[in-house]
Amino acid sequence: LQNDHKALMKQVEEALHQLHAREKEKHAKDEAEALAEAMSQAQSLPQAFAKVNAVTPGSPASISGLQVDDEIVEFGSVNANNFQNLQNIATVVQHSEGRPLSVTVLRSGRKVHVGLTPKRWAGKGLLGCNIIPLQR
């Protein structure tokens, strides 16, 4: 009986070792897949349709944190899918005077969200920045 018990316990121990080894391999594989997916998402940044090429100091754009060379991905309701020309942005700005707009830009390869409120100020326009369409 003692020998049978020993043999049985040895089988149980080996099975447990195999089970944990398989679980460890599966966990490492899952981590590698998650890392690969994160890398592919980082490379698939949203498409920009316009670029900021000038920001006047003291303007609403400057106060909100918009910077020169920011590539615009979303400007309120305007994005790469529905952007036709700069008039689209001008319309959004005019309809949003005094109300905050959500602007998403690509800065140094990272997505940055900026809260921009178009309003009258000492300078020209409601934003105080110059936006040009990107040629793709």
C-alpha positions in Angstrom: 0.0 0.0 0.0 2.8 2.4 0.9 4.6 1.8 -2.5 1.3 2.3 -4.4 0.7 5.6 -2.5 4.3 6.8 -3.3 3.9 5.9 -7.0 0.5 7.7 -7.2 1.9 10.8 -5.5 4.8 10.9 -7.9 2.4 10.8 -10.8 0.4 13.6 -9.3 3.5 15.7 -8.8 4.7 15.2 -12.4 1.3 16.1 -13.7 1.2 19.2 -11.6 4.7 20.2 -12.9 3.5 19.7 -16.6 0.3 21.6 -15.9 2.2 24.6 -14.5 4.8 24.5 -17.2 2.1 24.6 -19.9 0.3 27.5 -18.0 3.6 29.4 -17.9 4.2 29.0 -21.7 0.6 30.1 -22.4 1.1 33.2 -20.2 4.3 34.1 -22.0 2.7 33.6 -25.4 -0.3 35.8 -24.3 2.0 38.5 -23.2 4.0 38.4 -26.5 0.7 38.7 -28.4 -0.5 41.6 -26.3 2.9 43.4 -26.9 2.7 42.8 -30.6 -0.9 44.1 -30.7 0.1 47.3 -28.7 3.0 47.9 -31.2 0.7 47.5 -34.2 -1.7 50.0 -32.7 1.0 52.5 -32.0 2.0 52.3 -35.6 -1.6 52.8 -36.8 -1.9 56.4 -35.6 -5.0 58.2 -36.9 -4.6 60.0 -40.1 -3.9 63.8 -39.9 -5.6 66.1 -42.5 -4.1 69.5 -41.5 -1.2 71.1 -39.8 -0.7 74.1 -37.6 2.1 76.3 -39.1 1.8 79.4 -36.9 0.5 80.2 -33.4 0.2 83.8 -32.2 1.4 84.3 -28.6 -1.5 85.2 -26.2 -4.1 83.9 -28.6 -6.8 81.3 -27.7 -4.8 78.7 -29.7 -1.6 79.5 -27.7 -3.5 79.5 -24.4 -5.0 76.0 -25.1 -1.5 74.6 -25.8 -1.6 74.2 -29.6 1.9 74.3 -31.1 3.5 74.9 -34.4 3.9 71.6 -36.4 1.0 69.9 -34.6 -0.8 67.7 -37.1 -4.6 67.9 -36.7 -6.4 64.5 -36.5 -9.7 65.8 -35.3 -11.0 69.4 -35.0 -14.4 69.2 -33.3 -16.6 67.1 -35.7 -14.1 67.4 -38.6 -11.7 64.4 -39.2 -9.7 62.9 -42.0 -12.8 61.1 -43.3 -15.1 64.1 -43.8 -12.5 66.9 -44.3 -12.7 68.5 -47.8 -11.2 72.0 -47.3 -10.3 74.6 -44.7 -13.8 75.9 -44.9 -15.0 72.9 -42.9 -12.8 74.0 -40.0 -13.9 77.6 -40.3 -17.5 76.6 -40.1 -16.9 74.6 -36.9 -15.0 77.5 -35.4 -17.8 80.0 -36.2 -20.4 77.7 -34.7 -18.3 77.1 -31.6 -17.5 80.7 -30.6 -17.3 80.8 -26.8 -17.7 77.0 -26.5 -14.8 74.6 -26.0 -13.9 72.4 -28.9 -12.1 69.0 -28.7 -9.0 69.1 -30.9 -6.8 66.0 -31.3 -3.3 66.5 -32.7 -0.3 64.3 -33.4 2.8 65.8 -31.7 6.1 64.0 -31.9 4.4 60.8 -32.9 1.9 60.9 -29.9 -1.8 61.7 -29.8 -2.5 64.8 -27.8 -6.0 66.1 -26.9 -6.4 69.9 -26.6 -9.4 71.9 -25.4 -9.7 74.9 -27.7 -12.3 77.6 -27.2 -12.6 79.9 -30.2 -13.3 83.5 -29.0 -12.7 87.2 -29.9 -9.3 88.4 -28.7 -7.0 91.4 -29.4 -5.7 89.7 -32.6 -7.1 88.6 -35.9 -9.6 85.7 -36.1 -11.1 83.6 -33.3 -8.2 81.1 -32.9 -5.0 83.0 -33.4 -3.3 80.2 -35.4 -2.8 79.4 -39.0 -3.8 76.0 -40.3 -2.8 74.5 -43.7 -4.2 71.3 -45.3 -1.8 68.4 -45.5 -0.9 67.1 -49.0 -1.1 63.3 -48.8 
